[in-house]
Amino acid sequence: MIGGSGFSEIAKETGVFTQEAVARVKKKGSQVLIGIPREIAEQEKRVVLTPEAVALLVNNGQRVKVETNAGALAKFSDQDYSDAGASVVYSSKEVFDADVVLKVEPPVDEEIGNMRPGACLISALQLGKQKASFIQQLNQKKITAVAFENLEDKVGGMPVVRAMSEIAGSTVMLIAAEYLSSVNEGKGMILGGITGVPPTQVVIIGAGTVAEYAARTAIGLGANIKIFDNHIYKLRRIKQVLGQQVFTSTIDNYVLGQALKEADVVIGALRAEKGRPKLVVSEEMIAQMMDDSIVIDVSIDQGGCIATAEMTSHSEPVYKKHGVIHYCVPNIASRVSRTASYSLSNIFTPILLQMADLGGAEEMIFNYKWFMKGVYTYRGSLTNAHLGRKFQMAHKELQLLLAARY
C-alpha cells in the first residue's frame, strides 16, 4: 500500500496534479479608428452614430473620434459622446484622419483633401448632384467609397433606403398639411376630411416604402388616395400592407393626368432604376393642376420624377410653378434629425462591429456581397458601371480587382 506521501511523489512525476494552462486565443479582429465629422451641408442635422452606439463600439475595442458639435443639431452633446468613450476633437482635419469616415452628406473637396490615403468613406452619394471631379478626387486619394443608399442587407433589401423612406413617408404628409394651410398661403384646406366636407385628394406616384408610409398617414387623416406605379407586384403589395382597397393604377398618361387635375397633394416617390431617374409627370400635366396644390418630389436626390421639380433646401423649401407649390428638399429625414440619427445608427453599428472583427473595410467587401453593392470607388478605380457611363469615365469590375490582390 502506498502512503499519502508516496502517492504525492508519484503524482508529481506523472503530472496528475499539473493544471492545464489557458490557451491564448489570437484575436481575429483589429482596432479600427472611426471618424464622425460635423456636417457642413446646409440644413443637414443628422449624425450617423449616436452616443449609445459609440459606447458599444468603444466597449468592443474600437476608437471613435467625433468632431465637436457633430451631434448638436440632433440634440446629442459633446459631453454625451465623451461620456460614451469617444475622443471629441476640435479640428475637422483631425477627424477625417481616420480608417473609416462616416457621414451623412457626400464630402466636399476640402474634406476629401483631409482624408487619409486609402481610407474608407461611408456616406450618401446623392447621384443627382455629383460631378466627375468628385470621383476623380476620391480616386486620387485611393479612397474606398461606399454609398450607403446602395448598401443591401442579407436578404436583398436596402436598409438605409428603407429606414429613411419610412421617415420621409411619414413626414411628407405633415409637410403637405403645412403648405395646404392658409398660414402658408396654401389652399386653406385640412389634410384629410371632416363630416360633410369632401376629403383631400392625394396622388402618390410610386408604390414603395415612401408611398406605403405616406398612404398610411393620409388614410389615417381621412384623405382619399390614388397610387400609381408600373410594377403590378408593388401595387398588389401596397394594397395588402395597407389592409384595404385603395385606388391603384399603372402609370398611364391619361389616367394619371386626370388624377393630377383633381389632386390637392401629389407625392413623387419613384426610385431611379439602374441609376436612371424616371420622369413620369410632364410640365403640361403640372400646368393643368389646380392653383395652390402642392407637389412634393421625394426622389429629387436621384433626379426626381416630376419634370418641374428643382432641388431646394430647408431654408428655402418651396417655389411656385404654373401656380402649383413645389417642395423638393432632398433630405426630408433631416427635419426629424434625432429619430433619423437613431435609425442610421442602428444600421451602421453592427456593420462597424463586423468590419472590426474582420480587420477592416477591404475584408468586409471581400466577405460580404451585400456590402460590396455599395462600393463605387476602390483603391483609385471607379467600380460602378452606371457612374462610368454618366461621367464618361472608365470603370473596373470590383470582383476582378479583389481577385487581383491574391
N, C-alpha and C positions, 0 to 999 in steps of 0.2 A: 504493500500500500504506500502510495506516495503522499508525503506530508504536504501541508499547505505551502511551506517554503520551497519544497521540491517542485511543486506544480508551478509556482511563480517563476522559478528559474526556467522550466521548460517553456512556459508561456512567452517569456522574453525572447527565447531562442527562436520559437516558431512564429512569433508575431501575432499571437492570439489577441494581445491587448493593444496592438497598434491600431490607432484610429485613422480612417481614410481622410486625406486632405481634400478640401473642397476644390474641385477643378475650376480653373479660371476660364470663364467663358468670354470669348472675344466679342466685343460689341460690334454688331454689323454696321450700325449707322454712324453718322458723324455729325458734329455740330455745324449747323447752318446759321449764318448771320442774316437776319431778315430786316429789311428797311421799310418803314412806313412813313412816307413823306406827307407833308401837309399839301392838300390840293390847292392849286393856284388858279384853276379854271373858274371862270365866272359862275357864281351861284352853285358850285358843287360842294355839297355839305356832308357827303357820306365819307366813311372811313372803312377800310377793308377788314380790319381786325379790332374787336372790342377789347377792353382791358381783361375781361374774363378769358378770352381766347389767348391773349398774351401770357397770362398766368399759366395756362395749361401748357403752352409751348415752352416756357421757361422751366417749368417743373419737369419737362421731358428733355432737358439738356440743351435747348436752343437759346440763341442770343437774339434779342429784338431791340432795334433802335427805332425810336419814334420821334419825329420832328415835333418841336413844341407847337401846341395848338392844332395838331393833326386831327384830333377828335373833338375840338371845341364846338364846332357847328352841329355835331350830333350829340352834344351835351356830355362828352367824356373829357374830363380834365387831365392835365399833365400829371397831377397827383395820383389820379386813378391808374394811369399807366405805370408810373413809378412804383406804386404800391404792388402792382402786378409783377414787377421784376424787370420791366423794360428800362433801357437807358434813354432818357429824354435828352435830345440834343438840340442845339440852337442854330445849327448850320445845315442848310439844305444839302450842301456838298457832302457833308459827313454822312447823312442818312442814305444818300444814293450810293455811297461806297459800301455796298453790301453784296452778299452772294445772290440774294433774291430780293428784288424790289417789288412790293405790292402797292398798287394804287388804283384808283377808280378811272380817272381820265387818262388818255394816252399822254406820255411825257412830251414836253416841248423841247426845242433844240437845246436849250441850256441844261435841262435836266438829263437829257441823253448824254451830253458832254461830261456831266459829273458822274456818270455810271462807271463802274469798274469794268474793264475789258473782259469779255467772256462771261459776264454776269447773266442772270435770268430776270426778265421783266414779265410780270403778270399784271395785265391791265385790260381795259376795254380797247378795242381797235378803232371803233367808230368809223367804219369804212367810208361813209358819206362825205367826211371832211378831210380825208388823208390825201397826201400827195406823194409822188415818187421820192422826193427828198427825205421824207420821214423814214422810208425803208432803207435808203442809202446810208443815212446816219447810223441806224441800228447795225447795219452790216459792217460799217467801218469800225465799230466798236466790238464786232463779233458777238453781239448780244443774242441770246436765245430768247425770243419774244413770244409770249403766249397770249392770245386774245381770249379773254375769259368768256365772251359771248359764244365762242365756238367750242368750248370745252363740253365734252359729253360725260355722262356717268356710265356706270357699268351696264345699264340696261338700254343705252342709246338715247336717253333723254338729255336735255341741255339744262343743267341745274341752275346756272346763273340766269339764263334767259327766262326759265320758268319762274324763279323767285322774283325777279324784277318785273316780270309780266303780271304776276299775281298782284303785286303792289300797284303797278301802273293801272291795271284794270279796275282795281277797287277805288283808286284815287281819281281816275279820269271822269267818272260821273259826278264826283263832287266838284271838279273843276267846271264841268258843263253847267252845273247848278249855279255856280258863282256868276258865270257870264250870261246866263238867261235872266239873271236878276236885273231889276230896274236900277239898282245901285251901280251896276257896271254898264249901264246903258244898253242892256240886252232887251229881249222881247217882253220882259216883265212877267215871266211865267215861272211857276213852280215846276221843278223836275219831278214828274210823277203825275198824280191825279188826285182830285178830291171829288166828293159826291156832287153830281150834277154838272161837272165841267169835263170836257173831253181831255183824256190824258196826253201827256207829251209824247211825240213821235220820235223814236230813236232808231237810227240806222247804224248797224255795226258791220263794217267790211272786214272780213276775216273771221275764222271760227276756231282760233287757237286759245291760248291761255288768257291773253288780254281780253279777248271777246267774252270768254266764259265769266270772268270776274266782273267785267263791265255789265254783262247781261244780268248777273245775279243782283248787282246793286240797283240797276234800272228797274228790274221786276219788283224788287223789294220796295221801291219807292212808288210803284204803281204805273210806270210808263209802259207804253206799247213798244215792242222792239221788233225789228226785222234784221235778220242775219244773212249775209251774203258770203259765199266762198265757192271756189271752183272744185274743191275736193269734197265729194259726197260723203266720204267716211268721216271727215271733220264735222260736217253738218249733222250727220247721224249721231256722232259722239256728243256734240254740244247739246242736242235735244235730250239725250239720255242723262247727262250730268245735271242739266237744269231741272229735270224731272217733270217737264210739262211741254205741251205742244206750243211751239212758237213758230212764227213765220220764218222759213228758211228758203233760200234760192241760190242757184248758181249765179255767177256774175254775168248777167245778161244786160246789155246796154239799155234796152227799152225798160225792162222791169226795174233795174237799178235807178235809171233816170226818173221814172215815175215816183219811186220811193223817196228820192232826194228832193223832189219838188214839194213833198208833204212833210219833210223832216224838220224837226226843231233842232236836233242834235245828230251829228254824223261823226262816228269814231272810225278812223282809218287804222286798222290793226293787222295789216298783211305783212308777214315777214318776207324779206327778199329770198328768192330761191336761187341757189347756186351763186350767191353773191350779186344777183341782178335784181334791182328794185322793180316792182310791177305797178305801173301807173294805170289804175282802173277807173279813176274818176277824172273826166276831162274838164277843161276850163269851161266849156259850154254847159256841162251839167251843173257846175257851181253857179254859173250866171243865171240859171233858171230856178235856183233855190230862193226861199223866202228871205227878205231882208232881216238882218239881225239873228239869223240862225247861226249856230256855232259848229265849226268843223275842227276836230282835234285829230291830228295825224301823229299817232303814237310811233309809227315806223319811220319817222323823219330822220332818225340817226342812220338808217340804212338807205336813205334816198327818198323815202316816202312813197305813198300810193295814191296821192292826190296831186293833180297837175299844178294847182295854185299854191301848194304848200312850200313855204320857205322857212328855214331853221330860225327859231327865235330863242330868247333866253328868259330866265325867271325875272330879270329886271324889266324887260320889255317883251312880255309873253305873247301879245296878240297884235294883229293888224287886220284891217278890213280889205276885202277884195270882192268886187261885184256885190257890195252890201252885206257880205257874209263875214262873220268874225272867224278868224283863223288862229288857233292855238297850236304852235308847232315847237314846243320845247323838247329837246331830246332826252333830258334826264329828269323825267317826271318823278321818278322814285326819290329824287333828292328833296322833294317837298316834305317827305316824311323820313328825314335822314337817319334818325335813331333806329326806327324799325328796319329800314333798308340795310343799315350797318350790321345789325344783328343777323339779318338774313344772309348777307355776304360772308360774315364771319363764320356762320355755321357751315358754309360750303368749303371755305378755304382752310380752316383749322385742320380737319382730317387730311387734306391734301398735303399740307406742310409737314404734318407728322409722318406721313408716308414718305415724303421726299427726304426727310432727315434720316429715316430708317434705312432707306436705300443708299444714301450717300450723296444726294444732290439732284438737280433738275434733269441732267442728262440721263441718269438712271431711271427717272420717272418716265421720260419719253420712251426709253428703250423697253421698259417693262409694262407700260400701260397704254394701249392704243387709244383709250378714251381721252387720255391726257395729250397724246400726240396730235389729236384732231385740232387742238387749239394753237399749235406751234405754226408761226408764219415766217420767222427767220431763225436760222440756226448756224452759229459759228461763221458768220459772214456770207451766208447764202439765203436767198429768198426761197421758201419752200412751199408757198401757196400758189397753186396754178391760177386761180382767179385773179389774185393780186398781180401776178405776172402779166396776164392779159390786160388788166385795167391800166397798168402803168407802163406797158410795153417793155418789160424787164425779163431777163432770163430767169428761170427758176429751176431748182433741182428737187427731185423727189427725196423726201426726208428719209424714207426707209433705205434708199441707196446710200445716203450719207452716213446713216447709222451703221450699215453693214461695212462700210469702208474703214470704220475705226478698229475693226478686228483684223 
